[in-house]
Structure formats: C-alpha cells, structure tokens
Amino acid sequence: MRVAPGLGLPAPLTELALRADELAALPVRPRSALVVENEVTYLSVPVPAGGLVVWGKGFDVDRVGRLPWLADSDVLYWGDLDTHGFAILDRLRAFLPHVRSVLMDRATLLGHRDRWGVENLPARSRLTRLTPAETDLYDDLVSDRLGERVRLEQERIDWEWALGRLQPR
C-alpha cells in the first residue's frame, strides 16, 4: 500500500508491503482508501490526502476487505471494466459493504470504446452486492449486448478522465 503523510507511520515511509496480519495490526486510521486492481494503476494514481492506495491484486482483494481499519474509511474500488472487475467488487463488498466503485460505470466504458479489449473467459456468476447501475452494466457485459466479450482495462482509461473522478467524498 502507498500512504499519505500523517497516518501515524514514520515520515520517510510512503509505501509498505507487509503480511496481511501485520498490515491489519497497523495503527492507521485513513479517512479514505482507493483499492485498485492492477499494479500499473497502483503505482500511478495519486494517494488521497489523509488516505492510502491499496493494490488489491484482483481476486486477492479478500485480504484488503479484512483490514479492520477500512471499516470506517471512505473506500473506493477501481477495477477493470469487465465481468471479473465486477465480480471482484462484489467480493470486496462481502467484507466492506460501504465500498463505492469508481470508473466502473457506463459513461466510462462507452467513452473509451476505442480502447476496448476482449475478455478471454468472462464471469457469469450471479452477483448480489452490486448497485442497480452496476448490475445493469454487468448484465450487458455478460450478455454481450455492447459487443462480444467487451472489457476495458483500468490502465487504458484516459488519465485526465480518471483523475477527475477519483476524488473521495
């Protein structure tokens, strides 16, 4: 994870990689957290003031969801805009139901049509923890209503577009 100054960690620390139990025991109280799916985004995105950025590593997001100090934080999740990205979001909400998705919406997907790729093995699971808008978009992806096996990897989203939407509440 990458941390903002003032979270109670020694001043020179800006990035940490710890075992899950050690990470959970840290005496931090972030106001906000951004959980991202892949490493390129993790390394590039700005750390929110008074907060942190966590690399969720796809389906390893369970470890993130178990961090007790995220329960009272404003948590955003930014995953790939594909069926697996929504499955990971659904999984994270099993631990942190208040998580809000960011850049995983219809406007972002349709606004980047020229950057779409193909999802090799789309998920087809029933996801019960998505919002109605997320569910509608997930259903469109599963049923190929927007195109065959559409996906938009988070690192392919226009950076200015992304930065304008990554502000915590």
C-alpha positions as a Python dict, from the first residue, in 0.01 Angstrom:
ca = {
    (1, 'M'): (0, 0, 0),
    (2, 'R'): (101, 360, -59),
    (3, 'V'): (25, 603, 223),
    (4, 'A'): (-25, 976, 267),
    (5, 'P'): (190, 1158, 521),
    (6, 'G'): (32, 1194, 864),
    (7, 'L'): (-123, 849, 902),
    (8, 'G'): (90, 775, 1207),
    (9, 'L'): (367, 595, 1023),
    (10, 'P'): (730, 711, 1030),
    (11, 'A'): (771, 1012, 798),
    (12, 'P'): (1000, 857, 536),
    (13, 'L'): (759, 569, 466),
    (14, 'T'): (547, 615, 153),
    (15, 'E'): (495, 252, 54),
    (16, 'L'): (459, -70, 254),
    (17, 'A'): (437, -439, 172),
    (18, 'L'): (353, -648, 478),
    (19, 'R'): (197, -980, 568),
    (20, 'A'): (-180, -949, 595),
    (21, 'D'): (-188, -989, 975),
    (22, 'E'): (86, -727, 1019),
    (23, 'L'): (-94, -489, 787),
    (24, 'A'): (-419, -538, 980),
    (25, 'A'): (-241, -452, 1306),
    (26, 'L'): (-106, -117, 1183),
    (27, 'P'): (-229, 177, 1392),
    (28, 'V'): (-364, 374, 1095),
    (29, 'R'): (-699, 549, 1059),
    (30, 'P'): (-725, 659, 695),
    (31, 'R'): (-1006, 895, 604),
    (32, 'S'): (-1016, 741, 259),
    (33, 'A'): (-874, 449, 66),
    (34, 'L'): (-856, 366, -301),
    (35, 'V'): (-830, -3, -385),
    (36, 'V'): (-712, -75, -738),
    (37, 'E'): (-692, -399, -931),
    (38, 'N'): (-358, -384, -1105),
    (39, 'E'): (-3, -272, -1040),
    (40, 'V'): (30, -10, -1314),
    (41, 'T'): (-262, 185, -1171),
    (42, 'Y'): (-141, 130, -814),
    (43, 'L'): (196, 285, -898),
    (44, 'S'): (49, 576, -1095),
    (45, 'V'): (-256, 700, -907),
    (46, 'P'): (-216, 983, -655),
    (47, 'V'): (-253, 894, -288),
    (48, 'P'): (-560, 1072, -143),
    (49, 'A'): (-494, 1329, 132),
    (50, 'G'): (-523, 1157, 469),
    (51, 'G'): (-560, 825, 294),
    (52, 'L'): (-393, 543, 110),
    (53, 'V'): (-390, 340, -209),
    (54, 'V'): (-403, -38, -184),
    (55, 'W'): (-314, -279, -461),
    (56, 'G'): (-591, -537, -436),
    (57, 'K'): (-426, -775, -685),
    (58, 'G'): (-751, -888, -842),
    (59, 'F'): (-916, -1170, -652),
    (60, 'D'): (-669, -1132, -363),
    (61, 'V'): (-897, -848, -257),
    (62, 'D'): (-1026, -1063, 32),
    (63, 'R'): (-713, -966, 225),
    (64, 'V'): (-793, -600, 173),
    (65, 'G'): (-1152, -649, 284),
    (66, 'R'): (-1033, -795, 615),
    (67, 'L'): (-833, -485, 714),
    (68, 'P'): (-1024, -367, 1022),
    (69, 'W'): (-926, -2, 986),
    (70, 'L'): (-1102, 22, 647),
    (71, 'A'): (-1441, -33, 811),
    (72, 'D'): (-1467, 337, 899),
    (73, 'S'): (-1295, 476, 588),
    (74, 'D'): (-1443, 610, 267),
    (75, 'V'): (-1334, 324, 39),
    (76, 'L'): (-1336, 343, -340),
    (77, 'Y'): (-1275, 43, -563),
    (78, 'W'): (-1146, 81, -917),
    (79, 'G'): (-1122, -240, -1115),
    (80, 'D'): (-1118, -333, -1479),
    (81, 'L'): (-1447, -265, -1652),
    (82, 'D'): (-1525, -626, -1731),
    (83, 'T'): (-1716, -913, -1575),
    (84, 'H'): (-1425, -1009, -1347),
    (85, 'G'): (-1384, -650, -1228),
    (86, 'F'): (-1747, -654, -1112),
    (87, 'A'): (-1701, -998, -952),
    (88, 'I'): (-1404, -862, -754),
    (89, 'L'): (-1609, -557, -646),
    (90, 'D'): (-1889, -787, -533),
    (91, 'R'): (-1639, -995, -335),
    (92, 'L'): (-1488, -687, -166),
    (93, 'R'): (-1835, -574, -60),
    (94, 'A'): (-1879, -904, 124),
    (95, 'F'): (-1629, -760, 375),
    (96, 'L'): (-1682, -386, 327),
    (97, 'P'): (-2041, -326, 215),
    (98, 'H'): (-1992, 52, 201),
    (99, 'V'): (-1732, 35, -80),
    (100, 'R'): (-1815, 258, -376),
    (101, 'S'): (-1698, 182, -726),
    (102, 'V'): (-1529, 448, -932),
    (103, 'L'): (-1462, 448, -1307),
    (104, 'M'): (-1669, 130, -1339),
    (105, 'D'): (-1971, 292, -1499),
    (106, 'R'): (-2141, 302, -1838),
    (107, 'A'): (-2016, 654, -1924),
    (108, 'T'): (-1654, 548, -1869),
    (109, 'L'): (-1698, 231, -2072),
    (110, 'L'): (-1876, 396, -2365),
    (111, 'G'): (-1644, 698, -2356),
    (112, 'H'): (-1347, 469, -2420),
    (113, 'R'): (-1485, 243, -2693),
    (114, 'D'): (-1165, 284, -2896),
    (115, 'R'): (-968, 129, -2607),
    (116, 'W'): (-1179, -181, -2553),
    (117, 'G'): (-1022, -522, -2547),
    (118, 'V'): (-1161, -874, -2534),
    (119, 'E'): (-1219, -1060, -2209),
    (120, 'N'): (-1089, -1414, -2257),
    (121, 'L'): (-1309, -1603, -2010),
    (122, 'P'): (-1595, -1380, -1890),
    (123, 'A'): (-1752, -1447, -1550),
    (124, 'R'): (-2115, -1545, -1546),
    (125, 'S'): (-2177, -1554, -1171),
    (126, 'R'): (-2482, -1408, -1005),
    (127, 'L'): (-2351, -1104, -817),
    (128, 'T'): (-2573, -988, -532),
    (129, 'R'): (-2381, -693, -389),
    (130, 'L'): (-2374, -461, -692),
    (131, 'T'): (-2576, -141, -715),
    (132, 'P'): (-2859, -134, -973),
    (133, 'A'): (-2642, 63, -1221),
    (134, 'E'): (-2350, -177, -1172),
    (135, 'T'): (-2582, -476, -1213),
    (136, 'D'): (-2723, -335, -1539),
    (137, 'L'): (-2376, -284, -1684),
    (138, 'Y'): (-2255, -624, -1561),
    (139, 'D'): (-2560, -788, -1724),
    (140, 'D'): (-2483, -605, -2051),
    (141, 'L'): (-2125, -735, -2039),
    (142, 'V'): (-2230, -1092, -1957),
    (143, 'S'): (-2490, -1098, -2234),
    (144, 'D'): (-2263, -929, -2494),
    (145, 'R'): (-2519, -651, -2553),
    (146, 'L'): (-2239, -397, -2604),
    (147, 'G'): (-2017, -624, -2810),
    (148, 'E'): (-1858, -964, -2783),
    (149, 'R'): (-1669, -1013, -2451),
    (150, 'V'): (-1608, -640, -2402),
    (151, 'R'): (-1353, -526, -2146),
    (152, 'L'): (-1182, -202, -2062),
    (153, 'E'): (-870, -246, -1854),
    (154, 'Q'): (-828, 29, -1597),
    (155, 'E'): (-485, 132, -1724),
    (156, 'R'): (-633, 203, -2070),
    (157, 'I'): (-871, 472, -1939),
    (158, 'D'): (-771, 825, -2032),
    (159, 'W'): (-566, 955, -1739),
    (160, 'E'): (-732, 1301, -1725),
    (161, 'W'): (-1074, 1133, -1728),
    (162, 'A'): (-965, 907, -1440),
    (163, 'L'): (-809, 1181, -1226),
    (164, 'G'): (-1125, 1390, -1248),
    (165, 'R'): (-1332, 1108, -1098),
    (166, 'L'): (-1104, 974, -824),
    (167, 'Q'): (-1193, 1221, -553),
    (168, 'P'): (-1319, 1070, -227),
    (169, 'R'): (-1625, 1221, -61),
}
